[in-house]
């Protein structure tokens, strides 16, 4: 989930944030919102994509917006106050089926995920997401679900666990060296702040690598810890396993990811649902009984253009994939 945000901070501060939802035009193209449709925004954030979706439907669509961050929900509520039929809930998006059941919805015409961390979170040091400003080593997108802060993971996880997380989720080639430095440092003093951790990781980098690095040495480590703290891959896997069952025929799902592991999960899930039968190729007949349930709309991931990346640098690693629910029997 690269460490990119969904909104860009404006001159007026976060209270007057300038919305720059990532790949907005492309998301609206693939979701094709219509009057009377029912839509899910599983990562509503500050409400940029949701507002565009509702506007595109002429204000006559219904929307359920979920977010783990209560502050983001409060701001989205203000932004979307002029629209009827909007429900906003402080809930993990993997639990979207609970929200649909509570609303009495029997299906969706569209669903959107915009993964990653938002500027609302990155720009507030007390949230502990960024190594650019000192703050508590937290990184939780929300606290209502009982998740432990990053400091707990950093101070308690074994060397092997830290090495595995930083290597797999951060794709950090120096994962072993960084994990060793962390374990050594915490024996002297527990990690409590983002600055402590960032400086430790920076020291783990050899001087020559620090001098030639294009980004801060702690970038990948912070990304990995954030993803682990918030169980971001597990959340995505659970969503992808359930969402097709809740799409109406013709309903569409769009996912914006910022990390290669996330994009790979989305690509594989869409491909498997489009293929249907998962029996081995050499097997003479199908025994799994699966039929195609999705039509992939994006053969390659859609990425931001140069102008969008210049206007919103945090969008540069975004990838959008979309698919459409087929009717029973695999028909369009």
N, C-alpha and C positions, 0 to 999 in steps of 0.2 A: 502498500500500500506503500517506487520512490516515495519520498516524503513530500508530497505535494498537497496543496490546499484547494478548496472548492470556491473560495471567495477571496477577493483582493481588498485590502484595507484602503480606504479613501482618505482624503485630506481631513475629513471631519472626524476621524477616529472611528472606532467600531460602532459607536452609536449612529453615525452617519455613513456606515460602510457602503462603499461603491461595489455593487454586486457585479461580479464577472463569473457567472456560472460556466463551468468548463464545457466546451463543445455544445453550447446551447442550441444553435441552429440545427446541428446534426441530431441531437436527441429529439427535438420536436419533429424532425423529418421521419425518424424511425418509429417513434411512438404514435405519431399521427393522431393527436387527441381530438375528440369529437364531442359535441353536446350529448349529454346523457350517459357518457362513459364513466366508468369507475376505475380510478387509478391509485396506485400505491407508490409513494416516494419513501423508500426505506431508509434514506439518509437525508432527511429534509434540510438539515443545516440551517442556514439563514433564510431559506425559502425561495431562492432564485429560480431553480428549475420548476418548483411547484407553481410559482406565480406565472411563469411562461406557459406552463401546461394549462392552467386554468384560463388564462387569457386567450390561448389558442382555441379553446372550446367555447369561447364567447361567455365564459363565466358560468356555463351550464353543465359542467362535469362535477362529479363527486371525487373527493380525494382524501386518502388516509396518509398522513405523514408521520414517520417514526424517527426518533433520534434518541441516542443514549445521553445526550448533553442537554440538561434542563435549561441552561442559559440560551442555547441555540433555539430550543423550542419556544421559549418566551419571545425571542426576536422574530421567529417565523410567524408566531401567532399574531403579532402586531402587523407584520407585512401582509398577511393573508386575511386580515380581519374583514375586508370588504367582500369576500366571497362566501356564499352559502355552501353548505354541504362539505365543509372541511373539518376533519377530525385529526387532531395532533396528539400523539401519545409518546410518553417517555418509555421507550421500549426498544430492545435490541431488534434489528431487522430480521434476524433468524426466527423470531417469534411472531412474524407477521400474521400467521394463520389465526392467532388469538385475537388480533385486532379485527380481522375480517369477521370472525364469528361474533365478536361483541357488537359489531355494526350491523350484523345480519346480512352481510354480503355473501352471495353464492358464487361469485367469480369476479375476475378482473379483466379489464380491457387493456391495461397496460401497467407495467411495473418498472421502476427505475432504481438503480443503486449508483451512487457517486461515491466511490470508496476513497480512502485516504483521510488525512487529517486536515481540518479547515483552518483558515487564517484566524478565526475566532480563538481557536485553541493554540495555534503557533504563536500568536502575537501577545498572549497573556503569560508572562513569566511564571505566575503562580500555578499555572496548569502543568508546568514541568515537561513540556514537549520539546522545547527548543534548547539547543546548546549555545545560542547566541546571547542569551540573557540568563542571569542566575535566578534560580527558583527551586522550590522543593522538587525532588526527584519523584514525580508522580506519574504522569503520562496516561492517566485513566480518562477515557472519553465520557465516562459516567461513573457514579459511585453507588447508585441505587441497587445495582445487582451484586454488590459485595466483592467486586474485584479488588485484589491487593495492588498497592502502588508499585511502581518500578523499583523503588528502593528495596522493597522486600525481596524481589527477584534477584537484584544485584547483590544483596548482602547474604542471601541464603542459598542460592543455587550452587551446585557443585561446579568445579572447573569444567567437567565434561559437558554439563548442561549448558553452561554459558558459551562454550566453544561451539556447540552444535547450533544453538539459537543464532548467534552472531554470524556463523558461517552460512546457515541455511536461509534465514529470514533477511539478513543484511547483505548476503552474498559478499562477505568481507574476506579477502584472501589472508588477512593477518588475524583471523579469528582466534587461533590458538594463542598467539602472542598477547593479544588484547585480553583474553580471558585470564591468562596467567598474571598479567599486570593487575587486573581487577581483584583477583583473589589475594595477591600479595598486599595490595593497598588496603583492602578492607580488614586485614588482620591488625593493621595499625589503627585504623579509624573507620567506622561504618560510613558508607556513602549516604548522604542526606540531600545533596543539592546537585543540580545539573552541571554546575561549574566544576565540582569535584570530579564527576565522571568524565566530562569532556576533557579536562586537563590530564586525567589518567590515561585516557585513550590516546590523546595526542602524544604523551610520553612513550607510549607503546610503539608508535610509528618511528622507524629509523629516520635520522635527520635528513638523509637524501630524499626519502619518500615524502617527508613533510614539505621539503622545499619545492618539490615538483607536483604536489597534489593539486588537482583542479578544484577540490572542495575540501571542506574541513575534515580532518581525519575521523571525527566522531560521527559523521553523517550516517554511515551504514550501521554503526552500533546502536545509535539512538533509534533508527528505523526498526531494527530487529527487536529491541526491547519493547518498543511501543506496540508492535504487532503481537508480541507474546503476551504482554499485559492485557491487551484487549481481545485476545483470541481471534484475531482478524481472519485468518485462513479458515478456522473452524466455523466462524460465523458465515462466511461465504459458501463453504461446502454445504452447510445445513440449508441455506436459502436456495441454492441451486438444486438441491435434492427435492425440494417441496414446491417450488414456484410453478412448475409446469402443470401440476394438478389443479392449480387455482386460476389458471388463465382460461378465459373463454375462447372458443374457436375464433381465430383472427386476432386475439389479444397478443400483445407484444411485450417483450422484456428487453431492457437495455441496461448494460452494466459498463460503467466507466471505471477502469482500474489504473493504478499507478505503479504496479509492481509486477515483474515477470511471472512470479508464482501465481498471483491472482489472475492475470490474463490467461495463463495456462489452464487454470481450473475452469474458467468461463469457456474457453475454446473447447476443452474436452467435453464439458457437460453439454454444450450446444451440439457438438458433433455427434455425441452418442445418442442424443434425443432425435437427431435428424436421421441417423442411420437406422435406428430401430433395432433390428436383430443384432445381438452381440455374440452369437455363436462363433466358434473358431472357423476361419475361412475354409478349411478342408473338410468340415463336417458336412455330410451329404444333405441334411435337412435341418431346419430350424427346430430347436427344442426349447428355446428361451421364451418364445411367444411374444416378444416385444415388437411393437410397431412404431413407425416414425411418429413423433408427436410435435416436432418443431421443424420449421423451415428457417435455416440460417440466412439472415439478410445481409450480413457483413462477412464476405469470404476472407477478407483481411481486416485487421483492426483499423478503425477510423481514428486518425490522429489530428491534433490541432494544426492549423496552418501557421505560416510564419508570422502573420499579423497578430494572431491570437497569442502566440508565445511571447511576442514582444510586449503586448499589452498586459499579459498575465504570465510571468515567468514560471509560476508554479504549475502551469498547465502543460509544460513541455513534455512530460513523460506520460500524459494521459492516453489511454487507448479505450475506444468504445467498440463494443460488440453488441449486436441485437439479433433477435430471433422472433418468429411468429408462430403462435400455436396453431396446429393443424386440427381439422375436424376429425372426429373418430374415424378410424380406418386409414389415417394418413392422408386425407384429402385436403387441398388448400382451402 
